[in-house]
Amino acid sequence: KASFLFSNQGSQLFYWFSYSKRLQSKNTDGINWSDPVVVKDSVGWTDSDPNEITGIVLSSGRIFLVYRCFYYYSVYSDDNGQTWSVPNRIPTGSGVISYHRAHNASVIQTSTGKIILVFTEVLSTSTNIRFITSSDNGSTWSAAQLFASGPAAGSIVSINNKLILVYQNQGLFCSLS
């Protein structure tokens, strides 16, 4: 329910929810934090029970946040968090039911600039790890693709231009690109 980022301008950014408000605090010295600033008073479909916030700073310097409030949404800032885009709903599946089944998202940007969003699809009898990609800074997304069937949760990171997906399936596993 919180996301910690390093901006390209040398500040540390912390995002979290308080009721239906998305908040941010900034820090430049590692010790002193700004007072919380309301980024958005309401965050989504019903403006209730927001959760799961994650984010990255894109190579362009854009702050890109993904959060879940009934559906997944993205917002971005090109001025280090001073102003924000309107929320854009992210298509994690076809149909309303598929949107409800998406949980535990993580997001990265590859060295080629592609954004990858990995999430867990919870079905009545199983779980899957799926991913979608965007080549235009999150404006449009690919159709959801299956990565693995059965794992309970997964998270993706990019280290030294390699993608690492860590997931749980009766133990902890890792997959490298």
N, CA, C and O of each residue as an XYZ file, in Angstrom:
708
protein
N       0.800     -1.183      0.000
C       0.000      0.000      0.000
C       0.852      1.260      0.000
O       0.359      2.341      0.320
N       2.132      1.129     -0.358
C       3.020      2.289     -0.420
C       4.064      2.035     -1.495
O       4.347      0.890     -1.845
N       4.633      3.119     -2.015
C       5.667      3.001     -3.039
C       6.743      4.038     -2.766
O       6.446      5.204     -2.508
N       7.993      3.605     -2.823
C       9.146      4.459     -2.571
C       9.954      4.551     -3.864
O      10.341      3.524     -4.422
N      10.213      5.768     -4.346
C      10.907      5.958     -5.618
C      12.038      6.966     -5.480
O      12.023      7.808     -4.583
N      13.017      6.875     -6.373
C      14.061      7.881     -6.498
C      13.833      8.623     -7.805
O      13.816      8.007     -8.871
N      13.659      9.940     -7.736
C      13.419     10.706     -8.953
C      14.736     10.988     -9.663
O      15.809     10.851     -9.075
N      14.648     11.380    -10.924
C      15.838     11.745    -11.690
C      16.404     13.088    -11.234
O      17.499     13.470    -11.647
N      15.664     13.809    -10.383
C      16.111     15.106     -9.880
C      16.743     14.997     -8.500
O      16.950     16.011     -7.833
N      17.053     13.781     -8.066
C      17.763     13.579     -6.816
C      16.909     13.521     -5.565
O      17.450     13.440     -4.462
N      15.602     13.561     -5.699
C      14.761     13.482     -4.507
C      14.207     12.073     -4.346
O      14.100     11.310     -5.306
N      13.863     11.755     -3.116
C      13.213     10.494     -2.792
C      11.729     10.798     -2.639
O      11.348     11.792     -2.021
N      10.903      9.941     -3.204
C       9.465     10.163     -3.209
C       8.781      8.975     -2.548
O       9.150      7.825     -2.784
N       7.784      9.260     -1.720
C       7.044      8.218     -1.039
C       5.565      8.452     -1.280
O       5.064      9.548     -1.029
N       4.856      7.437     -1.764
C       3.434      7.535     -2.084
C       2.666      6.509     -1.264
O       3.119      5.378     -1.089
N       1.504      6.909     -0.764
C       0.656      6.007      0.001
C      -0.778      6.498     -0.033
O      -1.065      7.598     -0.507
N      -1.673      5.665      0.477
C      -3.096      6.001      0.554
C      -3.478      6.308      1.991
O      -2.969      5.698      2.931
N      -4.360      7.243      2.139
C      -5.028      7.493      3.412
C      -6.501      7.650      3.080
O      -6.925      8.677      2.549
N      -7.272      6.628      3.397
C      -8.680      6.558      2.994
C      -8.728      6.645      1.472
O      -8.137      5.790      0.814
N      -9.392      7.618      0.883
C      -9.464      7.661     -0.580
C      -8.504      8.683     -1.171
O      -8.658      9.068     -2.330
N      -7.517      9.131     -0.402
C      -6.569     10.135     -0.902
C      -5.219      9.485     -1.190
O      -4.729      8.670     -0.408
N      -4.637      9.851     -2.302
C      -3.283      9.425     -2.635
C      -2.353     10.557     -2.202
O      -2.541     11.704     -2.610
N      -1.354     10.243     -1.382
C      -0.486     11.258     -0.800
C       0.948     11.062     -1.244
O       1.347      9.966     -1.638
N       1.731     12.151     -1.176
C       3.148     12.042     -1.467
C       3.928     12.884     -0.474
O       3.430     13.878      0.054
N       5.167     12.464     -0.230
C       6.104     13.227      0.573
C       7.446     13.152     -0.133
O       7.780     12.125     -0.724
N       8.227     14.245     -0.077
C       9.519     14.300     -0.764
C      10.641     14.499      0.235
O      10.448     15.041      1.323
N      11.821     14.045     -0.168
C      12.993     14.121      0.670
C      14.201     14.277     -0.235
O      14.284     13.607     -1.265
N      15.140     15.142      0.121
C      16.355     15.287     -0.685
C      17.615     14.929      0.081
O      18.682     14.783     -0.516
N      17.507     14.786      1.407
C      18.706     14.508      2.195
C      18.676     13.165      2.927
O      19.619     12.830      3.644
N      17.611     12.401      2.752
C      17.501     11.109      3.411
C      17.006     11.174      4.836
O      16.813     10.136      5.469
N      16.793     12.380      5.361
C      16.373     12.527      6.750
C      15.075     13.314      6.878
O      14.128     12.854      7.516
N      15.032     14.475      6.286
C      13.904     15.386      6.441
C      12.913     15.230      5.303
O      13.271     15.359      4.132
N      11.649     14.947      5.658
C      10.603     14.747      4.681
C       9.671     15.934      4.665
O       9.427     16.560      5.697
N       9.149     16.245      3.488
C       8.151     17.310      3.380
C       6.866     16.863      4.057
O       6.645     15.670      4.265
N       6.024     17.824      4.399
C       4.701     17.482      4.895
C       3.959     16.744      3.786
O       4.176     17.024      2.607
N       3.091     15.810      4.148
C       2.328     15.094      3.114
C       1.510     16.046      2.249
O       0.908     16.999      2.745
N       1.499     15.774      0.960
C       0.739     16.560     -0.006
C      -0.298     15.633     -0.631
O       0.036     14.518     -1.032
N      -1.526     16.069     -0.717
C      -2.566     15.279     -1.370
C      -2.346     15.362     -2.872
O      -2.441     16.439     -3.459
N      -2.054     14.240     -3.487
C      -1.881     14.176     -4.934
C      -3.244     14.156     -5.609
O      -3.455     14.809     -6.631
N      -4.158     13.402     -5.028
C      -5.491     13.253     -5.594
C      -6.461     12.966     -4.465
O      -6.222     12.082     -3.642
N      -7.570     13.720     -4.425
C      -8.566     13.518     -3.374
C      -9.348     12.230     -3.544
O      -9.726     11.605     -2.553
N      -9.594     11.826     -4.761
C     -10.286     10.570     -5.006
C      -9.481      9.805     -6.035
O      -8.849     10.403     -6.906
N      -9.502      8.500     -5.940
C      -8.548      7.721     -6.719
C      -9.140      6.777     -7.749
O      -8.381      6.165     -8.502
N     -10.430      6.631     -7.821
C     -10.899      5.695     -8.827
C     -12.389      5.509     -8.853
O     -13.160      6.409     -8.518
N     -12.781      4.314     -9.260
C     -14.159      3.987     -9.597
C     -15.137      4.397     -8.501
O     -16.042      5.191     -8.757
N     -14.977      3.882     -7.307
C     -15.908      4.207     -6.233
C     -15.280      5.113     -5.196
O     -15.947      5.524     -4.246
N     -14.003      5.430     -5.365
C     -13.265      6.241     -4.407
C     -13.281      5.627     -3.012
O     -13.180      6.337     -2.012
N     -13.407      4.323     -2.952
C     -13.349      3.651     -1.656
C     -12.376      2.485     -1.741
O     -12.178      1.892     -2.802
N     -11.782      2.174     -0.615
C     -10.889      1.039     -0.481
C      -9.772      0.984     -1.528
O      -9.558     -0.067     -2.130
N      -9.059      2.086     -1.758
C      -7.909      1.993     -2.670
C      -6.801      1.179     -2.011
O      -6.627      1.217     -0.793
N      -6.070      0.457     -2.816
C      -4.952     -0.304     -2.282
C      -3.958     -0.565     -3.395
O      -4.169     -0.166     -4.540
N      -2.871     -1.238     -3.048
C      -1.856     -1.634     -4.027
C      -1.344     -0.475     -4.858
O      -1.792     -0.294     -5.990
N      -0.446      0.293     -4.350
C       0.178      1.343     -5.140
C       1.619      0.932     -5.416
O       2.332      0.502     -4.510
N       2.036      1.063     -6.641
C       3.402      0.772     -7.041
C       3.794      1.797     -8.092
O       2.920      2.413     -8.702
N       5.061      1.992     -8.313
C       5.456      2.983     -9.293
C       6.903      2.853     -9.709
O       7.686      2.105     -9.125
N       7.230      3.615    -10.749
C       8.606      3.690    -11.241
C       8.847      5.099    -11.746
O       7.911      5.852    -12.014
N      10.109      5.437    -11.868
C      10.496      6.663    -12.557
C      11.033      6.203    -13.907
O      12.032      5.487    -13.979
N      10.357      6.624    -14.979
C      10.759      6.205    -16.326
C      12.063      6.879    -16.725
O      12.480      7.855    -16.102
N      12.699      6.364    -17.754
C      13.977      6.929    -18.217
C      13.844      8.395    -18.620
O      14.830      9.132    -18.597
N      12.643      8.824    -18.987
C      12.394     10.221    -19.346
C      12.301     11.127    -18.126
O      12.288     12.351    -18.261
N      12.234     10.524    -16.910
C      12.036     11.294    -15.688
C      10.593     11.314    -15.239
O      10.294     11.782    -14.140
N       9.697     10.816    -16.064
C       8.273     10.765    -15.713
C       8.067      9.830    -14.518
O       8.583      8.713    -14.495
N       7.312     10.297    -13.535
C       6.902      9.452    -12.418
C       5.620      8.746    -12.849
O       4.637      9.395    -13.203
N       5.635      7.429    -12.819
C       4.527      6.619    -13.308
C       4.034      5.748    -12.163
O       4.747      4.854    -11.707
N       2.805      6.008    -11.694
C       2.224      5.248    -10.589
C       1.083      4.371    -11.089
O       0.316      4.765    -11.967
N       0.986      3.185    -10.520
C      -0.113      2.261    -10.785
C      -0.752      1.952     -9.443
O      -0.062      1.636     -8.473
N      -2.070      2.043     -9.394
C      -2.774      1.722     -8.155
C      -4.063      0.979     -8.477
O      -4.582      1.029     -9.591
N      -4.558      0.284     -7.450
C      -5.773     -0.500     -7.634
C      -6.877      0.047     -6.743
O      -6.707      0.207     -5.535
N      -7.981      0.320     -7.353
C      -9.208      0.711     -6.652
C     -10.343      0.129     -7.482
O     -10.922      0.807     -8.331
N     -10.648     -1.124     -7.226
C     -11.605     -1.899     -8.004
C     -10.977     -2.328     -9.331
O     -11.008     -3.513     -9.666
N     -10.415     -1.401    -10.082
C      -9.640     -1.651    -11.304
C      -8.223     -1.143    -11.073
O      -7.951     -0.487    -10.067
N      -7.324     -1.443    -12.001
C      -6.006     -0.809    -11.978
C      -6.061      0.479    -12.787
O      -6.695      0.546    -13.840
N      -5.388      1.494    -12.275
C      -5.276      2.794    -12.930
C      -3.813      3.202    -12.946
O      -3.021      2.747    -12.120
N      -3.461      4.067    -13.897
C      -2.141      4.689    -13.878
C      -2.319      6.199    -13.893
O      -3.288      6.725    -14.441
N      -1.365      6.878    -13.282
C      -1.256      8.330    -13.344
C       0.224      8.641    -13.512
O       1.078      7.833    -13.148
N       0.527      9.810    -14.063
C       1.928     10.173    -14.216
C       2.122     11.661    -13.966
O       1.191     12.464    -14.036
N       3.374     11.990    -13.671
C       3.765     13.381    -13.485
C       5.064     13.604    -14.247
O       6.005     12.819    -14.131
N       5.108     14.672    -15.022
C       6.327     15.037    -15.758
C       7.071     16.181    -15.088
O       8.069     16.666    -15.622
N       6.593     16.623    -13.911
C       7.241     17.749    -13.226
C       7.564     17.393    -11.771
O       7.359     18.198    -10.863
N       8.073     16.176    -11.569
C       8.520     15.699    -10.265
C       7.409     15.725     -9.210
O       7.671     15.988     -8.037
N       6.184     15.454     -9.625
C       5.084     15.324     -8.686
C       4.322     16.600     -8.390
O       3.478     16.617     -7.494
N       4.598     17.670     -9.123
C       3.858     18.918     -8.885
C       2.432     18.837     -9.431
O       1.487     19.280     -8.779
N       2.284     18.271    -10.624
C       0.965     18.085    -11.232
C       0.874     16.643    -11.732
O       1.887     15.980    -11.956
N      -0.384     16.169    -11.902
C      -0.600     14.776    -12.260
C      -1.613     14.665    -13.393
O      -2.505     15.501    -13.538
N      -1.453     13.616    -14.190
C      -2.408     13.306    -15.250
C      -3.724     12.834    -14.635
O      -3.804     12.541    -13.442
N      -4.738     12.770    -15.469
C      -5.981     12.139    -15.023
C      -5.746     10.635    -14.997
O      -4.923     10.140    -15.767
N      -6.442      9.887    -14.136
C      -6.254      8.434    -14.081
C      -6.651      7.765    -15.398
O      -7.641      8.133    -16.029
N      -5.860      6.784    -15.789
C      -6.107      5.992    -16.988
C      -6.316      4.543    -16.541
O      -5.426      3.957    -15.924
N      -7.472      3.960    -16.841
C      -7.723      2.582    -16.454
C      -6.875      1.644    -17.299
O      -6.803      1.782    -18.520
N      -6.235      0.690    -16.634
C      -5.336     -0.256    -17.300
C      -6.100     -1.541    -17.592
O      -6.712     -2.105    -16.686
N      -6.079     -2.016    -18.835
C      -6.830     -3.227    -19.203
C      -6.093     -4.505    -18.821
O      -5.213     -4.957    -19.553
N      -6.448     -5.090    -17.676
C      -5.786     -6.316    -17.233
C      -6.483     -7.580    -17.708
O      -6.051     -8.684    -17.377
N      -7.547     -7.437    -18.473
C      -8.249     -8.592    -19.013
C      -9.430     -8.120    -19.820
O      -9.734     -6.928    -19.855
N     -10.090     -9.042    -20.462
C     -11.256     -8.668    -21.255
C     -12.502     -8.871    -20.416
O     -12.764     -9.975    -19.940
N     -13.259     -7.825    -20.236
C     -14.494     -7.906    -19.461
C     -14.318     -7.475    -18.026
O     -13.215     -7.504    -17.480
N     -15.404     -7.080    -17.433
C     -15.382     -6.559    -16.073
C     -14.896     -7.594    -15.072
O     -14.137     -7.255    -14.164
N     -15.310     -8.841    -15.214
C     -14.909     -9.885    -14.265
C     -13.393    -10.027    -14.249
O     -12.811    -10.176    -13.174
N     -12.742     -9.985    -15.391
C     -11.290    -10.131    -15.445
C     -10.581     -9.015    -14.693
O      -9.548     -9.248    -14.065
N     -11.122     -7.810    -14.751
C     -10.517     -6.701    -14.018
C     -10.517     -6.975    -12.513
O      -9.542     -6.668    -11.828
N     -11.593     -7.543    -12.005
C     -11.716     -7.810    -10.572
C     -10.722     -8.859    -10.111
O     -10.366     -8.898     -8.933
N     -10.284     -9.685    -10.992
C      -9.417    -10.807    -10.625
C      -7.935    -10.445    -10.591
O      -7.121    -11.291    -10.222
N      -7.559     -9.241    -10.955
C      -6.153     -8.839    -11.004
C      -5.722     -8.255     -9.659
O      -6.396     -7.394     -9.093
N      -4.573     -8.747     -9.158
C      -4.048     -8.306     -7.862
C      -2.525     -8.325     -7.894
O      -1.926     -8.868     -8.822
N      -1.902     -7.735     -6.884
C      -0.450     -7.822     -6.637
C       0.402     -7.370     -7.823
O       1.305     -8.093     -8.244
N       0.129     -6.199     -8.355
C       0.855     -5.716     -9.539
C       2.248     -5.216     -9.187
O       2.489     -4.704     -8.093
N       3.145     -5.375    -10.129
C       4.462     -4.732    -10.078
C       4.760     -4.215    -11.478
O       4.286     -4.780    -12.464
N       5.537     -3.152    -11.569
C       5.775     -2.493    -12.848
C       7.260     -2.151    -12.984
O       7.907     -1.742    -12.020
N       7.783     -2.325    -14.191
C       9.175     -1.951    -14.495
C       9.227     -1.370    -15.899
O       8.277     -1.490    -16.671
N      10.356     -0.736    -16.217
C      10.637     -0.294    -17.582
C      11.906     -1.001    -18.030
O      12.898     -1.028    -17.301
N      11.877     -1.572    -19.226
C      13.048     -2.259    -19.761
C      14.041     -1.256    -20.321
O      13.739     -0.068    -20.432
N      15.221     -1.732    -20.670
C      16.250     -0.851    -21.245
C      15.827     -0.307    -22.609
O      16.381      0.691    -23.070
N      14.855     -0.946    -23.259
C      14.359     -0.463    -24.550
C      13.204      0.524    -24.387
O      12.703      1.057    -25.378
N      12.776      0.772    -23.143
C      11.716      1.736    -22.888
C      10.336      1.128    -22.719
O       9.389      1.845    -22.397
N      10.198     -0.164    -22.926
C       8.894     -0.822    -22.768
C       8.548     -0.920    -21.285
O       9.408     -1.244    -20.466
N       7.296     -0.644    -20.939
C       6.807     -0.810    -19.573
C       6.127     -2.169    -19.490
O       5.338     -2.535    -20.360
N       6.442     -2.912    -18.434
C       5.827     -4.216    -18.206
C       5.117     -4.177    -16.866
O       5.706     -3.813    -15.848
N       3.844     -4.556    -16.875
C       3.049     -4.676    -15.653
C       2.741     -6.149    -15.451
O       2.099     -6.777    -16.293
N       3.197     -6.697    -14.336
C       2.955     -8.092    -13.986
C       1.918     -8.112    -12.878
O       1.988     -7.305    -11.952
N       0.952     -9.026    -12.959
C      -0.077     -9.122    -11.930
C      -0.522    -10.566    -11.765
O      -0.308    -11.409    -12.635
N      -1.144    -10.824    -10.629
C      -1.691    -12.145    -10.337
C      -3.168    -12.145    -10.694
O      -3.922    -11.266    -10.276
N      -3.568    -13.135    -11.465
C      -4.973    -13.324    -11.809
C      -5.532    -14.398    -10.880
O      -5.079    -15.542    -10.898
N      -6.510    -14.024    -10.076
C      -7.098    -14.954     -9.118
C      -8.388    -15.515     -9.711
O      -9.338    -14.775     -9.963
N      -8.411    -16.818     -9.929
C      -9.590    -17.505    -10.449
C     -10.217    -18.316     -9.319
O      -9.640    -18.414     -8.236
N     -11.370    -18.889     -9.555
C     -12.054    -19.634     -8.492
C     -11.278    -20.875     -8.061
O     -11.360    -21.276     -6.900
N     -10.528    -21.490     -8.974
C      -9.818    -22.725     -8.629
C      -8.307    -22.639     -8.773
O      -7.609    -23.597     -8.442
N      -7.784    -21.519     -9.255
C      -6.338    -21.413     -9.453
C      -5.922    -19.943     -9.553
O      -6.754    -19.036     -9.532
N      -4.627    -19.744     -9.663
C      -4.075    -18.416     -9.895
C      -3.088    -18.486    -11.053
O      -2.494    -19.531    -11.315
N      -2.924    -17.375    -11.732
C      -1.968    -17.270    -12.830
C      -1.184    -15.973    -12.677
O      -1.681    -14.995    -12.120
N       0.031    -15.978    -13.171
C       0.775    -14.729    -13.280
C       0.691    -14.304    -14.736
O       1.073    -15.053    -15.634
N       0.190    -13.103    -14.962
C       0.028    -12.550    -16.302
C       0.796    -11.243    -16.396
O       1.180    -10.657    -15.384
N       1.015    -10.793    -17.631
C       1.670     -9.505    -17.828
C       1.095     -8.809    -19.049
O       0.573     -9.443    -19.966
N       1.205     -7.486    -19.035
C       0.852     -6.653    -20.177
C       2.010     -5.696    -20.396
O       2.791     -5.432    -19.482
N       2.115     -5.173    -21.623
C       3.220     -4.271    -21.940
C       2.692     -3.008    -22.608
O       1.618     -2.997    -23.210
N       3.477     -1.950    -22.482
C       3.174     -0.690    -23.139
C       4.454     -0.151    -23.761
O       5.504     -0.120    -23.120
N       4.357      0.267    -25.001
C       5.502      0.864    -25.701
C       5.347      2.370    -25.854
O       6.164      3.013    -26.513
N       4.295      2.945    -25.246
C       4.046      4.388    -25.392
C       3.832      5.069    -24.032
O       2.920      5.878    -23.861
N       4.698      4.719    -23.074
C       4.677      5.320    -21.732
C       3.373      5.090    -20.982
O       2.988      5.922    -20.159
N       2.688      3.992    -21.242
C       1.501      3.637    -20.491
C       0.196      4.158    -21.044
O      -0.838      4.038    -20.387
N       0.212      4.734    -22.231
C      -1.037      5.222    -22.827
C      -1.908      4.065    -23.310
O      -3.120      4.062    -23.095
N      -1.287      3.085    -23.961
C      -2.006      1.901    -24.420
C      -1.248      0.662    -23.949
O      -0.051      0.717    -23.666
N      -1.971     -0.458    -23.871
C      -1.403     -1.697    -23.342
C      -1.728     -2.869    -24.258
O      -2.741     -2.868    -24.959
N      -0.854     -3.865    -24.239
C      -1.079     -5.103    -24.985
C      -2.167     -5.905    -24.286
O      -2.591     -5.576    -23.178
N      -2.605     -6.953    -24.950
C      -3.506     -7.910    -24.312
C      -2.716     -8.660    -23.238
O      -1.501     -8.820    -23.350
N      -3.409     -9.111    -22.209
C      -2.756     -9.853    -21.133
C      -2.228    -11.185    -21.669
O      -2.904    -11.887    -22.421
N      -1.007    -11.505    -21.261
C      -0.378    -12.751    -21.665
C      -0.050    -13.571    -20.419
O       0.252    -13.014    -19.363
N      -0.110    -14.880    -20.547
C       0.168    -15.778    -19.434
C       1.671    -15.967    -19.290
O       2.361    -16.275    -20.262
N       2.178    -15.780    -18.061
C       3.572    -16.106    -17.777
C       3.661    -17.488    -17.137
O       4.445    -18.333    -17.569
N       2.847    -17.710    -16.100
C       2.882    -18.994    -15.402
C       1.515    -19.291    -14.818
O       0.796    -18.389    -14.388
N       1.170    -20.556    -14.809
C      -0.104    -20.995    -14.257
C       0.166    -21.656    -12.910
O       1.033    -22.523    -12.801
N      -0.575    -21.247    -11.888
C      -0.442    -21.864    -10.579
C       0.211    -21.024     -9.501
O      -0.189    -21.138     -8.342
N       1.209    -20.171     -9.814
C       1.856    -19.401     -8.739
C       0.877    -18.459     -8.039
O      -0.068    -17.952     -8.643
N       1.131    -18.243     -6.752
C       0.246    -17.404     -5.951
C       0.514    -15.919     -6.150
O      -0.423    -15.121     -6.103
N       1.738    -15.533     -6.365
C       2.062    -14.118     -6.517
C       3.415    -13.995     -7.189
O       4.254    -14.889     -7.083
N       3.625    -12.886     -7.879
C       4.897    -12.650     -8.522
C       5.230    -11.178     -8.550
O       4.342    -10.328     -8.475
N       6.508    -10.877     -8.658
C       6.968     -9.496     -8.732
C       8.132     -9.433     -9.699
O       8.974    -10.330     -9.730
N       8.177     -8.365    -10.493
C       9.226     -8.238    -11.502
C      10.143     -7.067    -11.155
O       9.684     -6.017    -10.704
N      11.435     -7.260    -11.371
C      12.427     -6.201    -11.197
C      13.368     -6.234    -12.391
O      13.482     -7.248    -13.079
N      14.036     -5.121    -12.626
C      15.030     -5.030    -13.687
C      16.373     -4.704    -13.041
O      16.524     -3.675    -12.384
N      17.347     -5.596    -13.238
C      18.689     -5.393    -12.684
C      19.701     -5.631    -13.787
O      19.722     -6.697    -14.400
N      20.545     -4.629    -14.040
C      21.585     -4.740    -15.065
C      21.022     -5.203    -16.403
O      21.576     -6.102    -17.036
N      19.933     -4.595    -16.828
C      19.268     -4.891    -18.100
C      18.743     -6.319    -18.207
O      18.507     -6.812    -19.310
N      18.561     -6.975    -17.086
C      17.941     -8.296    -17.057
C      16.642     -8.187    -16.274
O      16.576     -7.506    -15.251
N      15.615     -8.861    -16.762
C      14.338     -8.899    -16.067
C      14.307    -10.127    -15.168
O      14.618    -11.235    -15.603
N      13.932     -9.921    -13.920
C      13.864    -11.014    -12.966
C      12.439    -11.061    -12.415
O      11.959    -10.086    -11.837
N      11.777    -12.183    -12.594
C      10.454    -12.400    -12.033
C      10.604    -13.379    -10.879
O      11.015    -14.523    -11.070
N      10.269    -12.920     -9.684
C      10.297    -13.766     -8.508
C       8.847    -14.116     -8.201
O       7.991    -13.232     -8.151
N       8.569    -15.395     -7.998
C       7.195    -15.799     -7.745
C       7.150    -16.937     -6.733
O       8.134    -17.644     -6.516
N       5.980    -17.093     -6.121
C       5.773    -18.105     -5.110
C       4.836    -19.177     -5.643
O       3.763    -18.883     -6.169
N       5.264    -20.426     -5.496
C       4.428    -21.565     -5.870
C       4.890    -22.743     -5.037
O       5.669    -23.568     -5.515
N       4.426    -22.839     -3.798
C       4.888    -23.842     -2.852
C       6.406    -23.764     -2.723
O       7.089    -24.788     -2.757
N       6.919    -22.581     -2.578
C       8.328    -22.276     -2.493
C       8.574    -20.993     -3.247
O       7.653    -20.451     -3.857
N       9.775    -20.501     -3.222
C      10.113    -19.259     -3.914
C      10.941    -19.586     -5.151
O      11.915    -20.335     -5.072
N      10.549    -19.020     -6.301
C      11.217    -19.320     -7.562
C      11.587    -18.022     -8.272
O      11.068    -16.951     -7.956
N      12.475    -18.141     -9.214
C      12.946    -16.972     -9.957
C      13.082    -17.349    -11.426
O      13.481    -18.465    -11.759
N      12.747    -16.406    -12.295
C      12.898    -16.608    -13.729
C      13.619    -15.407    -14.308
O      13.241    -14.270    -14.025
N      14.646    -15.632    -15.111
C      15.446    -14.551    -15.711
C      15.130    -14.414    -17.191
O      14.833    -15.397    -17.870
N      15.198    -13.169    -17.687
C      15.029    -12.977    -19.125
C      16.355    -13.030    -19.814
O      16.423    -12.888    -21.035
